[in-house]
Amino acid sequence: MTVIVNSGAGARNNGESPAEAIGRHFADMGVDARILQPDASRNLSRLARESAQDSDDIIVAAGGDGTVSAVAAELAGTNKTLGVLPIGTLNHFAKDLRIPLDLEAAVRTTTQGRVMEVDAAEVNGRVFINNSSLGLYPRIVSKREEQQERLGRGKWPAFIWATILAFRRFPFLDLRLTVEGKQLTRRTAFLFVGNNEYQIAGFNLGARECVDRGNLGLYLTHRTGRFGLFRLGLHALFGRVDQAKDFEAFCVKEARIETRKRRLLVACDGEVEWMQTPLHYRSRQNALRVLVPQQEAAAS
């Protein structure tokens, strides 16, 4: 198998880098794994693309959700199998598939796990495995990266400052959505599109019960300002989000998003980019083969 390690993810432990620890765990299990790391000549996406064309059947992504998403984008729709070593910050994809967060146990899953077919989603051809969004969140991520690069701030301090700046301006989007043959016009601060449906209330807020039903979960507010979003957050925490009149949720196979703007800033699995409008979201059911634990049923 090939293991692609994001050199910026994880932390040294007992003097070992994540790549060294991963290599040691594979060696202990008697597995000859080819370990690759991005460099100046080949970035992570290029490594994933080249690995998808090589002879190895299993391509393992070691990093956070962005790393896993980049590798998954190259493997979706192929006969290659994705392994996941969650050494990032949040690791939503691994958690939803019950993949262990412990490194040794995750390595064991890539060698002894079972293959599960899960969905991918895409917007204008750009594959994502968790979610995509418009509005506030892409602006926060863009400002966070600017704070990190220009001012040298750490990830979380930069995120806090970026959130403050985004809420001060609080831009609205005027969107026309086509879902299930219906056209809706909405003025919203954000649109969130999940690869399958997300839990939107209670203490499991942000988790998914399934990743293989071929659906998209669409969530948005309508004409909701700063205080309205705060109120909506309280509704979600206490399991009463359905009582919020300015919140809407849809479960669909695909959606078309139009706006008067020629381009929109779009976030996909934590990475942002400008995309030409209109935006076409669709689910690609069972497009991705993933190694998950044998002993525990993954989200399905």
C-alpha positions in Angstrom: 0.0 0.0 0.0 1.0 3.7 -0.3 0.7 6.0 2.6 0.5 9.8 2.0 1.4 11.7 5.1 0.7 15.4 5.5 3.9 16.6 7.0 2.1 19.6 8.7 -0.3 17.4 10.6 0.2 15.7 13.9 3.0 16.3 16.4 6.3 14.7 17.3 6.0 12.1 20.0 9.1 10.9 21.9 11.2 12.4 19.2 9.3 10.6 16.4 7.7 12.5 13.6 4.2 11.2 12.5 5.7 9.7 9.4 8.3 7.8 11.4 5.7 6.6 13.9 3.5 5.4 11.0 6.4 3.6 9.4 7.2 1.9 12.6 3.6 0.7 13.2 3.4 -0.8 9.7 6.8 -2.5 10.1 5.6 -4.0 13.5 2.7 -5.5 11.7 4.9 -6.9 8.9 3.5 -4.6 6.2 5.8 -3.0 3.6 4.2 0.4 3.2 5.5 3.0 0.8 5.4 6.3 2.7 5.3 9.6 0.8 5.2 13.2 1.9 4.6 16.3 -0.1 7.5 18.5 -1.0 8.3 21.5 -3.2 8.1 19.5 -6.4 4.9 17.5 -5.6 2.1 18.7 -3.5 -0.4 16.5 -1.7 -3.0 16.5 -4.5 -0.3 15.5 -7.1 0.9 12.7 -4.9 -2.6 11.4 -4.5 -3.2 11.7 -8.3 0.0 9.8 -9.1 -0.7 7.1 -6.4 -4.2 6.6 -7.8 -2.5 5.7 -11.2 0.1 3.3 -9.6 -0.3 -0.4 -9.0 -1.0 -0.3 -5.2 -4.6 -1.1 -4.4 -4.7 0.7 -1.1 -3.9 4.4 -0.7 -3.8 5.7 2.9 -4.3 9.3 3.8 -2.5 10.4 7.0 -3.6 13.8 8.2 -6.8 15.8 8.9 -10.0 16.1 7.0 -8.4 18.3 4.3 -5.7 15.6 3.6 -8.3 12.8 3.5 -10.5 14.8 1.2 -7.6 15.6 -1.2 -6.8 11.9 -1.5 -10.4 10.8 -1.6 -11.0 13.2 -4.5 -8.5 11.3 -6.6 -9.8 7.8 -5.6 -13.6 8.5 -6.0 -15.0 6.4 -8.8 -11.9 4.1 -9.1 -11.3 0.6 -7.8 -8.7 1.9 -5.3 -9.4 1.7 -1.6 -8.9 4.5 0.8 -7.3 4.0 4.2 -7.5 6.8 6.9 -5.0 7.6 9.6 -6.6 10.6 11.5 -3.8 12.7 12.8 -5.4 16.1 12.2 -7.3 18.4 14.5 -11.0 17.5 14.1 -11.0 14.2 12.0 -14.8 14.4 11.3 -14.7 11.8 8.5 -12.8 9.2 10.6 -15.2 9.8 13.6 -18.3 9.3 11.4 -16.9 6.0 10.1 -15.8 4.9 13.6 -12.2 4.7 12.5 -10.0 4.8 15.7 -8.2 8.0 16.5 -5.4 6.1 18.1 -2.6 5.8 15.5 -1.7 2.2 16.1 -5.3 1.1 16.0 -5.9 3.2 12.9 -2.9 1.5 11.2 -4.3 -1.9 12.1 -7.6 -0.9 10.5 -5.8 -0.3 7.2 -4.3 -3.8 7.3 -7.1 -5.8 8.9 -10.3 -3.7 8.3 -13.2 -4.4 5.9 -14.1 -2.4 2.8 -17.1 -0.2 3.0 -18.6 1.7 0.1 -19.5 5.3 1.0 -20.7 8.4 -0.8 -18.7 11.3 -2.1 -20.3 14.6 -3.0 -19.2 17.3 -5.4 -19.8 20.9 -6.4 -18.9 21.9 -10.0 -16.7 18.8 -10.2 -14.9 19.4 -6.9 -15.2 16.4 -4.7 -15.8 16.7 -0.9 -16.3 14.0 1.7 -17.7 16.0 4.6 -19.3 19.3 3.7 -19.3 22.5 1.6 -20.5 25.9 2.5 -21.1 29.4 1.3 -21.3 32.7 3.2 -19.9 33.2 6.6 -17.7 30.1 7.0 -15.6 30.5 3.8 -15.0 34.1 4.7 -13.8 33.1 8.2 -11.4 30.5 6.7 -10.1 33.0 4.1 -9.5 35.6 6.9 -7.9 33.0 9.1 -5.4 32.1 6.4 -4.7 35.7 5.9 -4.1 36.2 9.6 -1.8 33.2 9.7 0.3 34.3 6.6 0.4 38.0 7.2 0.6 38.3 11.0 2.0 34.9 11.8 -0.8 34.0 14.2 -1.5 30.4 15.3 -4.4 28.5 13.8 -6.9 29.0 16.6 -6.0 32.7 17.5 -6.3 33.4 13.8 -9.6 31.6 13.6 -11.0 33.7 16.5 -9.9 37.0 15.0 -11.2 35.9 11.6 -14.6 35.1 13.1 -14.8 38.5 14.8 -14.0 40.2 11.5 -16.5 38.2 9.5 -19.3 38.9 12.0 -18.6 42.6 12.0 -19.3 42.8 8.3 -21.8 40.0 8.2 -22.5 39.7 4.5 -25.7 38.3 3.1 -26.1 36.2 0.0 -29.0 36.5 -2.4 -29.5 33.0 -3.7 -31.9 31.1 -6.0 -32.0 27.4 -5.1 -33.4 24.6 -7.3 -34.1 21.6 -5.2 -36.5 18.7 -6.0 -37.8 20.6 -9.0 -38.7 23.6 -6.9 -37.1 27.1 -7.1 -36.6 29.0 -3.8 -35.3 32.5 -3.4 -33.4 33.1 -0.1 -31.4 35.9 1.5 -29.0 34.1 3.8 -25.8 34.4 5.8 -24.8 30.9 5.1 -25.6 27.8 3.1 -24.3 24.4 4.4 -24.3 21.4 2.2 -23.4 18.0 3.8 -22.4 14.7 2.2 -25.5 13.0 3.6 -27.5 14.5 6.4 -26.0 16.0 9.6 -27.4 16.0 13.0 -28.5 19.6 13.6 -29.6 19.4 17.2 -28.4 18.1 20.6 -25.0 17.1 21.9 -24.2 15.1 18.7 -24.5 18.3 16.7 -22.4 18.1 13.5 -22.2 14.2 13.3 -23.7 12.0 10.6 -25.6 8.8 11.2 -24.9 7.5 7.7 -22.5 8.2 4.8 -24.0 5.9 2.2 -27.6 6.9 1.4 -26.8 9.0 -1.6 -28.2 12.2 -0.1 -27.1 15.8 0.4 -28.2 17.7 3.5 -28.9 21.4 2.8 -29.1 23.8 5.7 -29.6 27.6 5.6 -31.2 30.5 7.4 -33.4 33.1 5.9 -32.9 36.8 6.6 -31.2 36.0 10.0 -28.7 38.5 11.5 -26.0 38.1 14.1 -28.4 37.7 17.1 -30.6 35.4 15.1 -27.7 33.0 14.5 -26.9 33.1 18.2 -30.6 32.2 19.0 -30.4 29.5 16.3 -27.3 28.0 18.0 -29.2 27.8 21.3 -32.2 26.1 19.6 -29.7 23.6 18.2 -28.0 22.8 21.5 -31.3 22.2 23.2 -32.8 20.1 20.4 -35.4 22.6 19.3 -34.0 23.8 16.0 -37.2 22.7 14.3 -38.9 25.6 16.2 -36.7 28.2 14.5 -38.9 29.7 11.8 -35.9 31.2 10.0 -34.1 27.9 9.6 -34.6 25.4 6.7 -33.3 21.9 6.0 -33.6 19.8 2.9 -32.6 16.2 2.0 -31.9 16.0 -1.7 -29.9 14.2 -4.4 -28.7 17.4 -6.1 -29.1 21.1 -6.0 -28.4 24.1 -8.2 -27.4 27.4 -6.6 -27.7 30.6 -8.6 -26.8 34.2 -7.8 -26.2 37.4 -9.6 -22.5 37.2 -8.8 -20.2 35.6 -11.3 -18.1 33.9 -8.6 -18.6 32.8 -5.0 -16.2 31.9 -2.3 -16.8 28.2 -1.5 -15.5 26.1 1.3 -15.1 22.3 0.8 -13.8 20.3 3.7 -12.1 23.3 5.2 -10.4 24.5 2.0 -11.7 27.6 0.2 -11.7 28.6 -3.4 -13.5 30.9 -5.8 -16.0 29.1 -8.1 -17.9 30.2 -11.1 -21.7 30.3 -10.7 -24.1 28.6 -10.9 -23.0 26.0 -8.5 -24.2 22.4 -9.1 -24.1 20.1 -6.1 -24.7 16.4 -6.4 -24.2 13.2 -4.5 -22.1 10.4 -5.9 -23.5 7.3 -4.1 -21.0 4.6 -3.2 -18.2 6.3 -5.1 -15.6 5.7 -2.5 -14.2 2.4 -1.0 -12.9 3.0 2.5 -11.3 0.6 5.1 -13.2 0.6 8.4 -12.9 -1.5 11.5 -14.1 -5.2 11.3 -15.5 -5.4 14.8 -17.7 -2.3 14.8 -20.3 -1.3 12.3 -19.5 2.0 10.8 -22.1 4.7 10.1 -24.6 3.3 7.7 
